[in-house]
Amino acid sequence: FSMLQHLINLFFPKSCAGCHSLLLSDENVICTLCRHEIPLTHHHTMENNEVVQKFYGRIPLEFGASLFYFHKKGIVQEMMHKLKYKGHEEISEMIGHWYAEELKHLAQIKDIDYIIPVPLHKRRLRERGYNQVEGFGKALSENLGIPYEDRVLYRKVYTKTQTKKNLLGRTEIGETIFDVTFTENHHGKHFLLIDDVITTGSTLEVCSRALLKIPDAKISIVCMAMSHS
């Protein structure tokens, strides 16, 4: 830590993204207590986990997993809210580094060619200032040695934010919202599609269908969290 960093921490102390308590100098984004309280899925240790099951019969997945369970009023919801609406981009990156440690030994990860984020529409990107999954994707990319590619999959249609809709409205995501732009270099490649929270899985399903327009494409899905009742 530099002297300047110490002074910044003194006058602008960092608080935990989960419980708002002040972070100690060796803690990053969330405190040690919250880190132990966060419900982990351990999906990466199970072949037929909940993510794989969710897309069964919908998308032919090579691999699927999420790191956390997302509960209403839980620590993960608090973190995701701060990441998405309060400008706390560092949460995304922290989760990427955390999950990369778990994923890097997996055989299923070894043949992935590109990490692809679920894209925001240009207008939403301007409003928010960042794509909340970018830090996650770039941290995975850095640790796993897989290129991060945010130009292949894009969003054509600006839609109202998902959280405002009920479950019924949420599942009706049209096939025309997302599309792909690719070259022959992308043929036969294995894409790791990433997002923040899986709820119904409809956004990821439609994104996967767009990617499957690329000849012989293969899809895997990894998310930060999965909603859990």
Order of alpha helices (4+ residues) and beta strands (2+ residues): alpha-alpha-alpha-beta-alpha-alpha-alpha-beta-alpha-alpha-beta-alpha-beta-beta-alpha-beta
